[in-house]
Amino acid sequence: MKETDKRYEANRQVKLKIARALTKLMDTKAFSDISVTDIITTAGVARASYYRNFHSKEEVLIKITDDIMEEYRKRAEQLENDFFSYEAILLIFRYFKTYKKFILSVYKAGLAYIYLDLFDQELENHMGDMPYNDIHRYKVYFYSGALYNVFLKWLQNGMKEHPSAMASMVTEMLEQGAYPLA
């Protein structure tokens, strides 16, 4: 392994430790009460390592969320169907279920916009370039916000319905034109 590869891997491990530490701390403390000292102590890393990689706690959350979304993208690429298909929506529900504790912690911290922004970006990437005055651009945000709120309410209500039942419900709403994107 080359020296640059070793440094890259060591830095990746530091980022991972910091992200895990923040997630762990969010289980027991309000986000606003978590200090950088808390994070680096829990992570077992130097303060300089934290500031070399992150400028804020919110940036750490964005890193965690980006990692989750990258994992999702890899799985979604294996799907042969559209972003709005039952299989794609089911995959999203499964991801929300897997990361429910983290997502709800982010929501409780008043930072739900992090996930909503990523949802918007995913849909924008899927739909491609659109003129700013195109109604389809607004339909993307309409769908993104609606879907995000359904996911969030499902998590908040304890996920009583199975992910497949929720995916069916959302797919049915799409098919009935509740959120037309065409």
Disulfide bonds with the S-S distance in Angstrom:
none
